[in-house]
Amino acid sequence: MTGTTPEYGAGFCCDCGRTTVAGRILGHVDQSSGPGYTVILCPNCDLKPPKSRVRPYGRALA
């Protein structure tokens, strides 16, 4: 969706593992057994560039 405001919530950052109260919600993971969880990115990790998905020697991940 374009033009929407991102949602914010509290929890553990999926990148660094720190607890945050103002993290950006990236999505929700549903599990077949037990409750699902929310994937959150903290403000510090949100400012970093995304990790590259390229393997050493220039081979891209499929």
C-alpha positions, 0 to 999 in steps of 0.5 A: 500500500502506498501513502499509508502511515507505518504502524508502531508497537512495543516488543523485541527488535528482529534485527538487534534483539533489544526491547523497544517501545517505539518500534515499526511493525514489519508484519505478523507471523501466524503459527499453527500451534500457539499464538503468533507474534509481531515482527518489529524493527527498533528506531536505531535499526530502522535507520541502518541500510538493509542487509545485502542478500548477496553471498561472497564472490557475487553469487546472489541468493535465489 
